[in-house]
Amino acid sequence: MSRQQGLRDVNTSVLGVGSRLATGPAAALVQTAFARELTDQLALFKGMSLADIAHTVMLIETGVIPPAEGASLLSSLLALSEYPIDFTPIPELGDLYTNREAWLSTRTSAVGWFGAGRARRESTTTAYRITVRSSLLAFADALIKAGEVIIKRAHEFRSTIMADYTYLQPAQPTTFGHYLLGFAYSILRDMERLQALYTRTNQSPAGCGSVNGSRFPQDRKRLAELLGFDGLAQHARDAMWQPDGPIEMMSVVVAALVNLDRLAEDLQIFATAEFDLIELADGYTRASVIMPQKKNPYALAYVRGATNELIGMLASVAALGRTPSGQVDNRVFIYGDMPRALETATGVATLMSGVLTDLSFNAALAAKRLQNGFTTATDLAETITLETGLDFRMAHRIVGRLIREATQTNRTMRDLTTADLDTASQEMLNHPLHLSETAFTQAIDPIAAVATRQGIGGAASEPVSAMLTECRATLNTYTSWHFEAAARTTAAEEVLVRLARQLCGGVSCPSI
C-alpha cells in the first residue's frame, strides 16, 4: 500500500465516511485546534509507542488479535517507536494517534486491529502518564541534587556568622550555614509531596476502553505490569477524565519552585553592591552591554521569571479542569503544558544547584556588620530578664531606648557600656540595673549570641550538626526511592520491547 493511499484510508475511516462526519475538517480547525493539539502531543511520542505496543501484546495474549496479524502490527509499531524519518505528522490528519495510525496503514494490513477495544483517548492518556512520570523523576533528581548542594554548603558555612534578615532588616546573629539549611528542609517537604504525587500519577489507565470498559477481554493488570505502573486507576471513566491530577502536579511543582525562588530572591539582594554579602560565579551572570561595571545575576532573575510563569500555568490548569466531567478542555492543553512545566522546573532546580555550588560569601564583611550593628539587642534584653528578673517587655523598652540614643550619637552596640544601660534604666525605672560586666559583654557579642542558640533548630553548632545529619539521612531515603522507581520503569520498558520482538516471530517490517 502506498503512503498516499494509506493517508486517504485513514482520512476516510477516522475523519469522514464511517463516522457521523460527512466531510473532512475545515481549514480553520486544522490550522488552529488540530495544529496546537498535534504539536503539544509530540512530547508524548515515546509514551504512546509503549502504550500501543503494550495494548497489542495484551490483546495477542488474550486471543483477541490473531498471532499473525499481531506479529505484523507489533513489527510496525516497533519500527514506528524509533521515530523513522518518513514519519512526518501533519495536523490535517488530526492528533498524534491518528497520524500514527496513518503511518501504520502504509506498513501493515493489520492496522485494522490497532484501535481494538479502546478510544484514541486511552492511548493518549496512558502516554501522558508515562511521559509525566518520567519527567517527575527527572525533577525529583534535580531537587535531590539541589538539596545535596544546600546541605554541603550549609556544613561549610555552619560557623560563618552573619546577620539574619527579616523585612530586609538585620535581625539577630546567625550563621550563613544555618540560614542555608532552612532551605534544605523546604526541599525535603517538596520531595515528600513529589513522592506522593508520583505514587498517584503512576497508576495505569490502560485497558479502560472508552469510559466504562470494553466487550473485549482486556487484562488491565497485565497492561499495568507491561508498562511499569505501580497499580490501577480503578474506575474506567475516572481514569480517562481526571482533572485533579494536573492541578496537583502543578501545585507541587509551583510549591517547589517558590521555595527555590525565595532563596534566589534573597541571593539576588545579597549580591547587590549595597549588601555585598555574596558573589555569583561569572558563569551564572550576564554582563551589561552598556555599563561595564555591572555583573547582573541573570541566573537568579531567570529563576524568578520561570517561577512566575509556572504560577500562571497553575491558575490556567485549574481553570481548564473546572468543566463538566466529560469535557476535553482539561486534556488538550495539558499534554504540552505539563511536560514543558516539568522541564522548566527541572532546569530551575539544576540551575540553582550550579549557582549554590560556585557562589562565594563575604564572611569578613558579614562579621564586621554584626560587630557594628545592633543585632544582639534581643540578647541584651533577654539577659536583663534572666539576670535581674525584670519582665521582658520592660527590658525590651529599656534596650530600645538605649539603642535609640546610641544611633543618635553615632555609636554601635560594641561602643555601649553598663553605665549607658544604667542611665537608660534610671530614666525609665528610677533605678539602675547593675548588670555585671561579664553578662553585658556576653550579651552583646554576636559569636557568643549564636553559641547560646542551643535549642532544637537553633543556630549553635550542636543543633546545626544535628539538623545536618537529619537532612542528609532524609534526603538519602528520597535518593533511594528515586533510584528504585526509575529502575522499575526502565526495566519494564525494556521487558516490554523484548517481549514484543519475541511475539513478532521473525516478521520483518514491511517496506514502503
DOFI-171243 format. One line per field, with one value per residue (C-alpha): residue number from 1; residue in one letter; x, y, z. Coordinates in steps of 0.05 Angstrom, whole numbers, plus 32768, in hexadecimal, padded with zeros to 4 digits. Each point is the difference from the previous one (the first is absolute). Layout:
<pts>
n (NUM;...)
res (A;...)
xx (X;...)
yy (Y;...)
zz (Z;...)
</pts>
This chain:
<pts>
n (1;2;3;4;5;6;7;8;9;10;11;12;13;14;15;16;17;18;19;20;21;22;23;24;25;26;27;28;29;30;31;32;33;34;35;36;37;38;39;40;41;42;43;44;45;46;47;48;49;50;51;52;53;54;55;56;57;58;59;60;61;62;63;64;65;66;67;68;69;70;71;72;73;74;75;76;77;78;79;80;81;82;83;84;85;86;87;88;89;90;91;92;93;94;95;96;97;98;99;100;101;102;103;104;105;106;107;108;109;110;111;112;113;114;115;116;117;118;119;120;121;122;123;124;125;126;127;128;129;130;131;132;133;134;135;136;137;138;139;140;141;142;143;144;145;146;147;148;149;150;151;152;153;154;155;156;157;158;159;160;161;162;163;164;165;166;167;168;169;170;171;172;173;174;175;176;177;178;179;180;181;182;183;184;185;186;187;188;189;190;191;192;193;194;195;196;197;198;199;200;201;202;203;204;205;206;207;208;209;210;211;212;213;214;215;216;217;218;219;220;221;222;223;224;225;226;227;228;229;230;231;232;233;234;235;236;237;238;239;240;241;242;243;244;245;246;247;248;249;250;251;252;253;254;255;256;257;258;259;260;261;262;263;264;265;266;267;268;269;270;271;272;273;274;275;276;277;278;279;280;281;282;283;284;285;286;287;288;289;290;291;292;293;294;295;296;297;298;299;300;301;302;303;304;305;306;307;308;309;310;311;312;313;314;315;316;317;318;319;320;321;322;323;324;325;326;327;328;329;330;331;332;333;334;335;336;337;338;339;340;341;342;343;344;345;346;347;348;349;350;351;352;353;354;355;356;357;358;359;360;361;362;363;364;365;366;367;368;369;370;371;372;373;374;375;376;377;378;379;380;381;382;383;384;385;386;387;388;389;390;391;392;393;394;395;396;397;398;399;400;401;402;403;404;405;406;407;408;409;410;411;412;413;414;415;416;417;418;419;420;421;422;423;424;425;426;427;428;429;430;431;432;433;434;435;436;437;438;439;440;441;442;443;444;445;446;447;448;449;450;451;452;453;454;455;456;457;458;459;460;461;462;463;464;465;466;467;468;469;470;471;472;473;474;475;476;477;478;479;480;481;482;483;484;485;486;487;488;489;490;491;492;493;494;495;496;497;498;499;500;501;502;503;504;505;506;507;508;509;510;511;512)
res (M;S;R;Q;Q;G;L;R;D;V;N;T;S;V;L;G;V;G;S;R;L;A;T;G;P;A;A;A;L;V;Q;T;A;F;A;R;E;L;T;D;Q;L;A;L;F;K;G;M;S;L;A;D;I;A;H;T;V;M;L;I;E;T;G;V;I;P;P;A;E;G;A;S;L;L;S;S;L;L;A;L;S;E;Y;P;I;D;F;T;P;I;P;E;L;G;D;L;Y;T;N;R;E;A;W;L;S;T;R;T;S;A;V;G;W;F;G;A;G;R;A;R;R;E;S;T;T;T;A;Y;R;I;T;V;R;S;S;L;L;A;F;A;D;A;L;I;K;A;G;E;V;I;I;K;R;A;H;E;F;R;S;T;I;M;A;D;Y;T;Y;L;Q;P;A;Q;P;T;T;F;G;H;Y;L;L;G;F;A;Y;S;I;L;R;D;M;E;R;L;Q;A;L;Y;T;R;T;N;Q;S;P;A;G;C;G;S;V;N;G;S;R;F;P;Q;D;R;K;R;L;A;E;L;L;G;F;D;G;L;A;Q;H;A;R;D;A;M;W;Q;P;D;G;P;I;E;M;M;S;V;V;V;A;A;L;V;N;L;D;R;L;A;E;D;L;Q;I;F;A;T;A;E;F;D;L;I;E;L;A;D;G;Y;T;R;A;S;V;I;M;P;Q;K;K;N;P;Y;A;L;A;Y;V;R;G;A;T;N;E;L;I;G;M;L;A;S;V;A;A;L;G;R;T;P;S;G;Q;V;D;N;R;V;F;I;Y;G;D;M;P;R;A;L;E;T;A;T;G;V;A;T;L;M;S;G;V;L;T;D;L;S;F;N;A;A;L;A;A;K;R;L;Q;N;G;F;T;T;A;T;D;L;A;E;T;I;T;L;E;T;G;L;D;F;R;M;A;H;R;I;V;G;R;L;I;R;E;A;T;Q;T;N;R;T;M;R;D;L;T;T;A;D;L;D;T;A;S;Q;E;M;L;N;H;P;L;H;L;S;E;T;A;F;T;Q;A;I;D;P;I;A;A;V;A;T;R;Q;G;I;G;G;A;A;S;E;P;V;S;A;M;L;T;E;C;R;A;T;L;N;T;Y;T;S;W;H;F;E;A;A;A;R;T;T;A;A;E;E;V;L;V;R;L;A;R;Q;L;C;G;G;V;S;C;P;S;I)
xx (8000;801A;8007;7FCE;7FCC;800C;7FF4;7FC0;7FE7;800D;7FE0;7FC3;7FFA;8012;7FEB;7FCA;7FD8;7FF4;7FF1;7FCC;802C;7FED;803D;8047;8013;7FFE;8041;7FF7;7FF7;803E;802B;7FEB;7FE7;801E;8043;8004;7FEA;8031;803B;7FF2;7FF8;8044;801F;7FD6;801C;802B;7FC9;7FCD;802D;8006;7FB5;7FF0;8032;7FE6;7FB8;8011;8027;7FC7;7FCC;802D;8007;7FB5;7FF2;7FDD;8034;8014;804B;8013;7FDC;801B;8047;7FFA;7FE1;8035;8038;7FE6;7FF5;8047;8018;7FD5;801B;8044;7FDF;8013;8014;7FC2;7FD1;7FEC;7FC1;7FD3;7FC3;7FD5;7FFF;7FEB;8025;803E;7FD8;7FDF;8042;801F;7FC6;800A;8049;7FF0;7FCE;8039;8027;7FD0;7FBC;7FF5;7FF5;7FB6;8010;8024;7FC4;7FDE;7FDF;8016;7FF6;803A;7FF6;8018;8041;800C;7FEE;802E;8038;7FF7;8008;803E;801D;7FF3;8017;8043;8001;7FED;803B;802E;7FE6;8009;8048;800D;7FE0;8028;8041;7FEC;7FF3;8044;8023;7FDA;8013;8049;8005;7FDA;8033;8038;7FE4;7FE4;802E;8001;7FDB;7FD1;7FC2;7FBF;7FD0;7FB5;7FDC;8046;8016;8038;7FDD;802B;8044;8001;802E;7FFD;7FFE;7FC3;7FDE;800D;7FEA;7FBA;7FF8;8015;7FC2;7FD3;801E;7FF2;7FB7;8000;801B;7FCB;7FCA;8022;8005;7FB6;7FEF;8029;7FDC;7FBD;8019;801E;7FBC;7FEC;7FC3;800E;7FCA;7FC5;7FE2;7FE0;7FDD;7FE3;8028;7FFD;7FDF;8045;8022;8034;8032;800B;802F;802B;8001;8016;8038;8017;8004;8021;7FC6;7FFA;7FB5;7FBF;7FD5;7FC4;7FC2;8001;7FDE;8028;8040;7FF2;7FE8;8028;8008;801D;8040;801C;7FE9;8024;803D;8005;7FF4;803A;802D;7FEE;800A;8046;8012;7FE6;802D;803C;7FEC;7FFF;8048;800F;7FDF;8028;8041;7FEF;7FF9;803F;8026;7FF0;8038;7FD8;8000;803E;7FF9;8006;801E;7FE8;8032;8009;7FE0;7FBD;7FFF;7FF9;8027;7FDD;800C;8001;8017;8044;7FFD;7FC2;7FFF;7FB7;7FE9;7FDB;7FF9;7FD9;7FD4;7FEF;7FEB;7FD1;7FE3;7FF7;7FDD;7FD1;7FF0;7FEE;7FD5;7FD8;7FFD;7FE5;7FC5;7FF6;7FFF;7FCF;7FD2;8004;7FEC;7FC1;7FD2;7FC9;801D;8009;801B;8041;801A;802A;8021;8012;802C;8022;8021;8031;7FFD;8010;803E;801A;7FF2;8025;803A;8002;7FFE;8037;802B;7FF4;8014;803E;8012;7FFA;802E;8035;7FF6;8007;803B;802A;7FEA;802F;7FED;801E;800D;802C;7FCB;7FC9;8026;8012;7FB8;7FEC;8034;7FEA;7FB5;7FCB;7FEC;800F;7FCC;7FD0;8038;800D;7FB6;7FFB;8040;7FE2;7FC2;8028;8032;7FD3;7FBA;7FE4;7FC7;8013;7FD3;8020;8046;7FEE;7FEC;8040;802C;7FD7;800C;804A;8007;7FD9;802F;803D;7FEA;7FF6;8048;801C;8014;7FFA;7FED;8048;800B;7FCC;8010;7FDC;7FFF;7FD8;7FCF;7FF9;7FF3;7FC7;7FE5;8003;7FD8;7FCA;8000;801E;8037;803C;8001;8048;8009;8045;8036;8007;7FB7;7FFD;803D;7FE6;7FBC;8019;8033;7FE3;802A;7FEC;7FB7;8002;801F;7FC4;7FCE;8003;7FB7;7FE6;8006;802E;803F;8032;8031;7FDE;7FB9;801B;8029;7FC2;7FD7;8037;7FFF;7FB4;7FFD;8035;7FDD;7FBB;801B;8022;7FBC;7FE6;803F;7FF3;7FB6;8012;8033;7FCF;7FC6;802A;801D;7FBA;7FE5;803F;7FFF;7FB6;800B;803B;7FD8;7FC5;8029;8024;7FBD;7FE4;803C;7FF6;7FB6;8012;8019;8033;7FD0;8027;7FE7;7FDF;8021;7FDE)
yy (8000;8045;8036;802B;7FC9;7FF3;8049;8000;7FC2;801E;8041;7FD8;7FD3;8031;8044;7FF2;7FC5;7FCC;8035;8035;8031;800C;8029;800B;8035;8049;8022;8030;7FC4;7FDE;803E;8010;7FC7;7FC6;8022;8013;7FBB;7FDC;802D;7FF7;7FB4;7FF6;7FFE;7FC1;7FD9;7FCF;7FF5;7FF4;7FCE;7FD9;8004;7FE8;7FC7;7FE9;8003;7FD5;7FCE;7FF9;7FF4;7FCB;7FDE;8001;7FE4;803D;800F;7FC3;7FF0;800F;8043;8010;7FF1;802D;8039;7FFA;8000;8041;801F;7FEF;8022;803C;8004;8013;803F;7FEF;8038;7FF4;800D;8048;8010;8035;8022;7FEF;7FB8;8017;7FEF;7FD5;7FC0;8007;8015;7FC0;7FD7;8020;7FEC;7FBA;7FF8;8007;7FC9;7FC9;7FE6;7FEF;804A;7FF1;7FE0;803F;801F;7FC1;800A;8047;8048;802D;8021;7FC2;7FFD;804A;7FFF;7FC5;8021;803F;7FDB;7FDB;8043;8028;7FC8;8002;804C;7FFD;7FD2;8030;803A;7FD7;7FF1;804B;8012;7FCA;801C;8047;7FE6;7FDF;8040;8029;7FCE;7FFF;804C;8005;7FD3;8029;8042;7FE4;802D;803D;8036;8032;8028;7FDD;802D;8009;8036;800A;801D;7FE2;7FD8;7FD0;7FDF;7FBE;7FDB;7FFB;7FB5;8002;802F;7FD2;7FC2;801C;7FF6;7FB7;7FF3;801F;7FD2;7FC4;8015;8009;7FBA;7FE3;8021;7FEA;7FB7;7FFE;8021;7FCE;7FC7;801C;800F;7FBB;7FDE;7FE0;8019;7FCC;7FCF;802D;7FFE;8043;8013;7FC1;7FC5;7FD4;7FC1;7FE7;7FD9;8032;7FEE;8043;7FE4;7FE2;8043;8023;7FCD;8006;804C;8003;801F;7FF4;7FF5;8010;803D;7FD6;8023;7FFF;8044;8021;7FE5;8022;8044;8013;804C;7FFF;7FDC;803A;8032;7FDA;7FF8;804A;800F;7FD4;801D;8048;7FF4;7FE5;8039;8035;7FE1;8004;8046;801A;7FEC;801D;8042;8005;7FF1;8035;8033;7FE7;8007;804B;8032;8019;7FBD;7FE2;7FBF;7FCF;7FFE;7FD3;7FDC;8022;7FC5;800F;804B;802C;803F;8040;8013;804A;8005;7FDE;8001;7FD4;7FB5;7FED;7FC2;7FE6;7FB8;8018;802E;7FC3;7FD9;8038;8005;7FB5;7FFB;8038;7FDE;7FBE;8023;801A;7FBA;7FE5;8030;7FEC;7FB5;800B;8028;7FCC;7FCA;8025;7FE2;7FCC;7FBC;7FE7;8040;8001;8044;7FE4;7FCE;8022;8036;7FDA;7FCE;8036;802E;7FCD;7FE1;8046;8016;7FC5;800D;8048;7FED;7FCD;8035;8031;7FCD;7FEE;804A;800D;7FC6;8020;8045;7FE6;7FD4;803A;803D;8021;8020;8040;7FE6;803B;8034;7FD7;7FFB;804A;8014;7FD5;8023;8045;7FF4;7FF3;7FB8;7FEB;802F;7FC6;7FDA;803B;8006;7FB5;8003;8039;7FD5;7FC3;8025;8032;7FE2;803D;7FEE;7FFA;8037;8033;7FE5;8007;8049;8011;7FE2;8022;8043;7FF0;7FF1;803D;802C;7FDB;800A;804B;8005;7FD4;7FC7;7FB5;7FC8;7FF1;8049;7FFB;7FF3;7FEA;804A;8010;7FC9;8018;8047;7FE7;7FD6;803B;802A;7FCA;7FDC;8034;7FD0;7FDF;7FB7;7FF1;7FCA;7FE1;8011;7FB6;7FF7;8040;7FEF;7FBA;801C;8030;7FD0;7FE3;7FC1;7FF3;800D;7FCB;7FCF;8008;7FE9;7FB9;7FEE;7FD2;8024;8035;801D;7FE5;7FCB;7FC5;8009;8011;7FC0;7FD9;8020;7FF2;7FB7;7FFE;8021;7FD2;7FC2;8016;8016;7FBC;7FDD;8029;7FF1;7FB5;8008;8025;7FCC;7FC7;8022;8012;7FBA;7FE0;8029;7FF7;7FB5;7FFB;8026;7FD3;7FC1;8019;800D;7FBE;7FDB;8025;7FEB;7FB8;8002;801B;7FBA;8017;802C;8038;8046;8006;802E;803E)
zz (8000;7FEE;8035;7FDA;7FFF;804A;8010;7FD7;8024;8045;7FEB;7FE9;803D;8036;7FE5;7FCD;7FE6;8036;8034;8007;7FDB;7FB8;7FEE;8019;8032;7FEE;7FF1;803B;802F;7FE4;8005;8048;802C;7FD9;7FF9;8049;8017;7FD4;8012;804A;7FFA;7FDF;8046;800D;7FC5;8027;8033;7FCA;7FDE;8041;800C;7FB9;8004;8044;7FE9;7FC4;802A;8031;7FC9;7FE1;8044;800C;7FBB;7FE3;7FCA;7FD6;8007;7FB8;7FFF;8045;7FEA;7FC4;8028;8037;7FCC;7FE3;8045;8013;7FC0;800F;8048;7FE2;7FE2;7FB8;7FD1;7FD5;803B;7FF6;8029;7FE2;801F;7FC4;801C;8046;803F;800D;8005;7FBC;7FE1;801B;7FE5;7FBC;8000;8017;7FC8;7FCE;8022;8013;7FEC;804A;8010;8008;8043;8019;8022;8018;8044;800D;7FEC;7FEB;8043;8024;7FD9;800B;804A;800C;7FD8;802A;8041;7FE6;7FEA;803E;802F;7FDD;8005;804A;800C;7FDB;802A;8040;7FED;7FF5;8043;8024;7FE2;8014;8047;8001;7FEB;8035;8036;7FEA;8000;8042;801F;7FE2;801D;8041;8029;7FD1;8026;7FDF;8011;7FF3;7FDA;8008;7FD7;7FE2;8043;802A;8036;802A;7FFA;7FDB;7FD1;7FB5;8008;802D;7FCF;7FC5;8026;8007;7FB5;8005;802A;7FCC;7FCC;802E;8003;7FB5;7FF8;802E;7FD6;7FC0;8015;8013;7FBD;7FDA;8023;7FE9;7FBA;7FF5;7FFE;7FBF;7FD8;7FC9;7FED;8010;7FBB;7FFA;8041;801D;7FE8;7FC1;7FE8;7FED;8038;8018;8036;8022;8034;7FC9;7FDC;8040;8009;7FB8;8006;8044;8025;804B;7FFE;7FDE;7FFA;8012;7FE4;7FB4;7FF7;8038;7FE3;7FBE;801A;803E;8006;8046;7FEB;7FD7;8034;8037;7FD4;7FF2;8049;8016;7FCA;8011;804B;7FF2;7FD1;8031;8035;7FD1;7FE9;8048;8006;7FBB;8012;8040;7FDB;7FCC;8038;8023;7FBE;7FFA;800C;803C;8023;7FE0;8027;7FC7;7FBB;7FC8;7FD5;7FBD;7FDC;8021;7FF0;7FC3;7FF1;7FEE;7FB7;8012;8049;8009;804C;8004;800D;7FFC;8026;7FC3;8019;803C;7FD5;7FD5;803D;8013;7FBA;7FF8;8043;7FEE;7FBE;8022;8034;7FC6;7FE2;8041;7FFB;7FB8;800F;8039;7FD2;7FC9;8032;8015;7FCC;7FF8;8011;7FB8;7FE2;7FD9;8017;8038;7FD2;7FBE;801E;8039;7FD0;7FEC;803C;8035;7FE1;7FF1;8048;801C;7FD0;8016;804A;7FF7;7FDF;8039;8034;7FD8;7FF7;804A;800F;7FD4;801E;8047;7FF0;7FE5;8027;8032;8042;801B;8047;8015;7FEE;8020;8042;7FFE;7FF8;803B;802C;7FE8;8004;8034;7FF2;8047;801D;800E;8022;802E;8012;800D;802B;8029;800D;8012;802C;8023;7FFE;7FDC;7FD1;7FB7;7FE6;802E;7FF0;7FB6;800B;8025;7FCA;7FCA;8023;8007;7FB6;7FEA;8028;7FE4;7FB8;800D;8018;7FC8;802E;7FF4;802F;8011;8014;8038;8049;803E;8015;7FC2;8011;8047;7FE7;7FD4;8039;8030;7FD0;7FF9;8043;802D;8013;7FDC;7FED;8018;7FCA;8008;7FCD;7FEF;7FF2;7FD8;7FD6;7FF1;7FED;7FCB;7FE1;7FBE;8003;8048;7FEC;7FCA;8030;8030;7FCA;801B;7FF9;7FC9;7FBE;801C;7FE0;8032;7FE9;8022;7FE5;7FBB;8000;8014;7FC8;7FCD;8014;7FFC;7FBC;7FE3;8019;7FE7;7FBD;7FF9;8007;7FC5;7FD8;800B;7FEE;7FC0;7FEB;800B;7FDD;7FC4;7FFD;8001;7FC7;7FD6;800B;7FEE;7FBF;7FED;8010;7FD7;7FC2;8007;8006;7FC4;7FD6;8015;7FED;7FBC;7FF2;7FCD;7FD9;7FE1;7FF7;7FBC;7FCE;7FE9)
</pts>
